[in-house]
Amino acid sequence: MKILIVDDSKAMRMIVARTLRQAGFGDHTLLEACDGRQGLQAVAEHAPDLVLSDWNMPEVSGIEFLRALRERGDDVRFGFVTSESTDAMRETAREAGALFLIGKPFTADTFTDMLGSVLV
Amino acid sequence: MTTTGTDDFVTAEHMTEIAQEVWESFLSLTLLPHPLGAEAPALTGPTMTGCVHVSGEWQGSVFLECTAELAAAAAEAMFAADPGTLSPDEVSDALGELTNMIGGNIKSLLPAPSRLSVPSVAQGEGYTVRIPGASLVDRVVLVCAPGPLLISVWKV
């Protein structure tokens, strides 16, 4: 399976990739994009099985990225990994079509719990 | 330094707990309250500052200030890199992301709806960062080898 990691921070992309490996998802192909605009291109080019996206990014934010995907008919599985995890944001994410929202900081156990049922 | 703001949504305890959780989870490093607390000496030498702004129902900023040495050590932990191997951009990226995480978690305690900016990072010596019209809500001084970490919340 292919997992696309979208975050404007190179350090955070590395941490997400590392945590995916620690959570037991290291056998999947990991792709990266640095904002929502690159994320849209990456989804069109690579057809990932799951997108893990930050919310707060320059150019195209995570929520704009998700809404653009759904507007063009792309139903790729999508989850947020973000520093803000209020109930309102979770609801906004859900309404836009996200399967989950993981708050930062997170642990490998969080990834196992959230992604285990998604990546089957 | 005494607080001058009247905001009760964020306290020094909140700021300390959030920073400690981020430092432990992502850096596997321990942050402790500085023994001198608010009387801790000011940062000297090469310094870095990360900042995020909150706008909306609540308006203000969250600052992370530390020595360049601590910023580099934190970045090396995030990147799992050997000492001295990271570029200045990578160190800035790491401090910006730490600021984003701590600022984002602090924002979750503030009145909604509001937005969080992308982080900005400054570096140099002997500089001061000010937000015009802002008053200090609270400030904590924490310590982690090799130096102190100052976290402040300002309300506009």
Interface residues (C-beta under 8 A of the other chain):
Chain A: D8 S9 K10 A11 M12 M14 I15 R18 N56 M57 P58 T82 S83 E84 S85 T86 A88 G103 K104 P105 F106 T107
Chain B: E21 V22 S25 F26 A75 M78 F79 A80 E90 D93 A94 G96 E97 N100 M101 I102 G103 G104 N105 K107 S108 A112 P113 L116 S117 V118
